[in-house]
Amino acid sequence: MSVYLVDKKGWRFDFTHKGTRQTEAWFKTKQEAKRAEAERKEELINPQPLPQIPTDIKFLELVNRRLDYVKAYHTEHHYEDYVSLARRWVKEWGEMMCRDITPDSIQEYMIRRSHVSNYTANKDLRYLRATFNHGLKREWITNNPTKNISFLPVEKQMKYIPSTQDVLKVIMVADSDTQDYLWTLKETMGRMSEVNRLAWTDVDFDDRYVILYTRKKHGGHLTPRKVPMTERSYSVLSRRYQQRAKDKPWVFWQRYWSRKKKEWIEGPYENRSKIMKTLCRKADVKYFRFHPLRHLGASTLDRANVNIGSIQRILGHENRTTTEIYLHSIGEAEREAMKIFENFEKSHTESHTDEKRANQING
């Protein structure tokens, strides 16, 4: 019996469909239980199709959602880059549905951007591809029109790395506060954003290390790493600690007038790269920014035969291949290879010359 009465509780139905038990209780009357049983059997025999979930949105909406994600999970600098590029994209495709954006329209846009440089066009493509992939992953859209578009060829050049002498010249012409900042960048090999957010709670004078935080990790998590202090960085940070403003948690901070907020703002350093143009001009050296100091430090360690794993951990790279890009020094293996080449060529040339002379004498 599939419909039955349970004493003092009510009626219920109970049956099995394709090996699965189907039951429901408590109905006031037998007729209500039979009606519910019939409805349930009808649902099982003739299931209703699931409602279709829309899989397309306007490009403007996709961009805004991606920007929200980047702001939450990436660095401020990366977010600002994205905003700058997104403004151009929105002028092109803002009101279009994503499915209506064609590979041809993106290719044509890239060609126009290549008039600035191929590097510029490739950056647009890289960020655009990430934006569409973001939508695909979350099932907002069904297609990535950048999928089969290739990057434009670029002329790769060796990155300019200043000499230690030029770096010292620049430091010497800076004011005392900027000198401390440059020494800290140089001696920790930290990224500008990492040193900017450095707080006194991240400095351990007893064990002589600093903790640097970066978002340049998978998922955008703020990830710490310990970097041992050199004698120079220990001296600089110790002096600043003794002279610090005790109500300020940051090692390097600034007070400035905000035109946007119409008030004085106190906070950690932000982007200070513009100051390097002035300092390099004063020091009469070729212009470089803060980031080459990381390359200089990595190359110095490489020349001193420090293993690449240690260099990778100091720089805070996830991948060894990224660290290898920073090693601009010529290793002993390459020098030894060229010596073998030189000796082989020399012996081969001398042998050929001796044979030619012997033939001339015999002839």
C-alpha positions in Angstrom: 0.0 0.0 0.0 1.6 3.3 -1.1 -0.9 5.5 0.9 -1.6 4.7 4.5 -2.6 6.2 7.8 -0.2 6.5 10.7 -2.1 6.6 14.0 -2.5 10.0 15.6 -0.2 11.6 13.0 -1.9 11.6 9.6 -1.7 10.1 6.1 1.4 9.7 4.1 2.5 8.3 0.7 5.5 6.0 0.3 6.6 4.5 -3.0 9.8 3.6 -4.9 10.7 5.0 -8.3 13.8 3.7 -10.2 15.3 2.4 -6.9 14.8 5.6 -5.0 12.3 6.0 -2.2 9.7 8.8 -2.5 7.7 9.7 0.6 6.0 12.6 2.2 3.8 13.1 5.3 1.5 14.2 7.2 -1.7 14.8 5.2 -5.0 15.4 7.0 -7.0 13.1 4.6 -6.4 10.1 2.4 -7.4 12.1 -0.7 -4.8 14.8 0.0 -2.1 12.1 0.3 -3.2 10.4 -3.0 -3.3 13.8 -4.8 0.3 14.6 -3.6 1.4 11.1 -4.6 0.0 11.5 -8.1 1.7 14.9 -8.5 5.0 13.6 -7.3 4.8 10.6 -9.8 4.0 13.1 -12.6 7.1 15.2 -11.7 9.2 12.1 -11.8 7.8 10.7 -15.1 7.6 14.1 -16.9 10.2 16.4 -15.3 10.0 20.1 -16.1 13.1 21.5 -17.9 15.3 23.6 -15.7 15.1 27.4 -16.4 17.8 28.6 -18.8 20.4 30.8 -17.1 21.4 33.8 -19.2 25.0 33.4 -20.4 25.8 36.9 -21.8 26.2 40.4 -20.4 27.1 43.8 -21.7 30.8 44.3 -22.2 30.7 47.4 -19.8 29.2 45.1 -17.1 32.0 42.5 -17.6 34.7 45.2 -17.4 33.2 46.6 -14.2 33.0 43.2 -12.6 36.6 42.5 -13.6 37.8 45.8 -12.2 36.1 45.1 -8.9 37.9 41.7 -8.8 41.3 43.3 -9.6 40.9 46.0 -7.0 40.2 43.4 -4.4 42.9 40.9 -5.3 45.7 42.8 -6.9 48.0 45.7 -6.3 46.9 49.3 -6.6 49.3 49.8 -9.5 47.9 46.8 -11.4 44.3 48.2 -10.8 45.3 51.6 -12.1 46.8 50.0 -15.2 43.5 48.1 -15.8 41.4 51.3 -15.4 43.5 53.1 -17.9 43.1 50.4 -20.5 39.4 49.7 -19.7 38.5 53.3 -20.5 39.7 52.7 -24.1 37.9 49.4 -24.4 34.6 50.9 -23.2 34.7 53.5 -25.9 35.0 50.6 -28.5 32.5 48.1 -27.2 30.9 49.4 -24.0 27.3 49.1 -24.9 27.7 45.8 -26.9 26.8 42.4 -25.6 29.9 40.3 -25.2 28.8 37.7 -27.8 28.7 40.5 -30.5 32.4 41.5 -30.0 34.2 39.7 -32.8 37.9 38.7 -33.1 38.1 40.9 -36.2 37.1 44.0 -34.2 39.7 43.2 -31.5 42.4 42.6 -34.2 41.6 45.9 -35.8 41.8 47.6 -32.4 45.2 46.0 -31.8 46.5 47.3 -35.1 45.5 50.8 -34.1 47.2 50.4 -30.7 50.3 49.1 -32.4 50.8 52.6 -33.9 51.9 53.5 -30.4 54.0 50.3 -30.1 53.6 46.5 -30.4 54.3 46.3 -26.7 51.3 48.6 -26.0 49.0 46.5 -28.3 50.2 43.3 -26.6 49.5 44.7 -23.2 45.9 45.5 -24.3 45.5 42.0 -25.6 46.9 40.4 -22.4 44.5 42.3 -20.2 41.5 41.9 -22.5 42.1 38.1 -22.6 42.1 38.0 -18.8 38.9 40.0 -18.7 37.0 37.6 -21.1 38.5 34.6 -19.3 37.2 36.0 -16.0 33.7 36.1 -17.5 34.0 32.6 -18.9 35.2 31.1 -15.6 32.1 32.5 -13.9 29.8 31.5 -16.7 28.6 35.0 -17.4 29.6 34.6 -21.1 30.2 31.7 -23.4 33.0 32.9 -25.7 36.4 34.6 -25.6 36.9 36.5 -28.9 40.7 37.0 -28.1 41.3 33.2 -27.9 43.0 32.8 -31.3 44.6 36.2 -31.6 48.4 36.2 -31.5 50.6 38.7 -29.8 52.5 41.1 -32.2 56.2 40.6 -32.5 58.4 42.9 -30.4 62.1 43.7 -30.3 63.3 42.5 -27.0 66.3 44.4 -25.6 68.5 43.9 -22.6 67.1 45.7 -19.6 69.3 48.6 -18.5 70.8 47.9 -15.1 72.7 50.7 -13.5 76.1 50.1 -12.1 76.7 50.1 -8.3 78.7 53.3 -8.8 75.8 55.1 -10.5 73.4 53.9 -7.8 75.7 55.4 -5.1 75.9 58.7 -7.1 72.1 58.9 -7.1 71.9 58.1 -3.4 74.5 60.8 -2.5 72.6 63.6 -4.2 69.2 62.7 -2.5 68.0 64.3 0.8 68.4 62.2 4.0 64.9 60.7 4.0 65.1 59.7 0.3 68.6 58.3 1.0 67.2 56.0 3.7 64.4 54.9 1.3 66.9 54.1 -1.5 69.2 52.3 0.8 66.3 50.1 2.0 65.2 49.4 -1.5 68.7 48.5 -2.6 69.6 46.4 0.5 66.4 44.4 0.7 65.9 44.1 -3.1 62.2 44.7 -2.3 59.6 46.0 -4.7 58.6 49.7 -4.3 55.1 48.7 -3.1 56.6 46.3 -0.5 58.9 48.9 1.0 56.1 51.5 0.9 53.9 49.4 3.1 56.8 48.4 5.5 55.7 48.9 9.1 57.7 48.9 12.3 56.0 45.7 13.3 57.6 44.1 10.2 61.1 44.9 11.4 62.9 42.5 13.8 66.0 44.1 15.1 66.9 41.1 17.3 67.0 38.5 14.5 67.8 41.2 11.9 65.3 40.7 9.2 62.4 42.5 7.7 59.0 41.1 6.5 58.0 42.3 3.0 54.5 41.7 1.8 53.5 41.2 -1.9 50.3 40.6 -3.8 52.3 39.2 -6.8 51.2 35.7 -6.0 48.6 33.4 -7.4 45.2 34.5 -6.2 46.4 38.0 -5.2 46.9 37.0 -1.6 49.1 39.4 0.5 52.0 37.1 1.1 54.9 37.7 3.5 58.5 36.7 3.2 61.5 37.3 5.5 64.5 39.1 4.1 67.7 39.3 6.3 69.1 42.7 7.0 72.5 43.8 5.8 74.7 45.9 8.0 73.7 48.9 5.9 69.9 48.3 6.2 70.2 47.5 9.9 72.0 50.8 10.5 69.5 52.8 8.4 66.4 51.2 10.0 67.8 51.4 13.6 68.4 55.1 13.2 65.0 55.7 11.8 63.4 53.7 14.6 65.1 55.9 17.2 63.9 59.0 15.4 60.4 57.7 14.5 57.1 59.4 15.2 55.7 57.0 17.7 52.1 57.5 16.5 53.0 56.5 12.9 53.2 52.7 12.2 55.1 53.0 8.9 58.8 53.1 8.3 58.3 55.5 5.4 55.4 57.9 5.6 54.3 61.2 4.1 52.0 64.1 4.8 50.4 65.8 1.7 47.5 67.9 0.7 44.9 65.9 -1.2 43.2 68.0 -3.9 40.5 65.4 -4.2 39.6 65.3 -0.5 40.6 68.9 0.2 42.5 68.0 3.3 45.9 66.9 4.6 46.5 63.2 4.4 49.0 61.2 6.4 50.0 57.7 5.2 52.6 55.4 3.9 54.6 56.3 0.7 52.8 55.8 -2.5 54.4 55.9 -6.0 57.6 58.0 -5.8 59.1 57.0 -9.1 59.0 60.6 -10.5 61.7 61.6 -8.1 64.3 59.4 -9.9 64.3 61.6 -13.0 65.4 64.5 -10.8 68.0 62.5 -8.9 69.5 60.9 -12.0 69.8 64.3 -13.7 71.5 65.7 -10.6 73.9 62.8 -10.4 74.6 63.0 -14.1 73.8 59.3 -14.7 71.6 57.5 -17.1 68.0 57.5 -15.9 66.7 54.4 -14.1 63.8 53.7 -11.8 63.5 51.8 -8.6 62.9 48.4 -10.0 66.3 48.0 -11.6 67.7 47.9 -8.1 66.2 44.5 -7.7 67.9 43.4 -10.9 71.2 44.8 -9.7 70.9 43.0 -6.4 70.0 39.7 -8.1 72.9 40.0 -10.6 75.3 40.8 -7.8 74.2 37.6 -5.9 74.5 35.6 -9.1 78.1 36.8 -9.7 78.9 35.8 -6.1 77.7 32.2 -6.9 74.7 32.4 -4.6 72.3 29.5 -5.7 69.3 30.6 -7.6 66.9 29.1 -5.0 68.1 31.6 -2.4 67.9 34.5 -4.9 64.4 33.4 -5.8 63.3 33.5 -2.1 64.9 36.9 -1.5 63.1 38.4 -4.5 59.8 36.7 -3.6 59.3 35.0 -7.0 57.0 32.0 -7.3 58.7 30.7 -10.4 62.4 30.1 -11.0 62.0 31.3 -14.6 61.0 34.7 -13.3 64.2 34.9 -11.2 66.3 33.9 -14.2 65.1 37.0 -16.0 66.7 39.1 -13.2 70.2 37.5 -13.6 72.0 39.7 -16.1 75.5 38.6 -15.1 77.5 36.3 -17.4 78.0 33.1 -15.5 81.3 31.1 -15.3 79.7 28.3 -17.4 79.2 30.7 -20.3 82.7 32.1 -19.9 84.2 28.6 -19.9 82.2 27.7 -23.0 83.6 30.7 -24.8 87.2 29.8 -23.7 86.7 26.3 -25.2 85.4 27.8 -28.4 88.3 30.2 -28.6 90.9 27.5 -27.9 89.3 25.2 -30.5 89.2 27.9 -33.1 92.8 28.9 -32.4 94.2 25.3 -32.6 92.2 24.6 -35.8 93.4 27.8 -37.4 97.1 27.1 -36.4 96.9 23.6 -37.7 95.5 24.8 -41.0 98.2 27.5 -41.3 101.0 24.9 -40.6 99.6 22.6 -43.2 99.4 25.4 -45.8 103.0 26.4 -45.1 104.2 22.8 -45.4 102.5 22.5 -48.8 104.1 25.7 -50.0 107.6 24.4 -48.9 107.1 21.0 -50.5 105.6 22.5 -53.6 
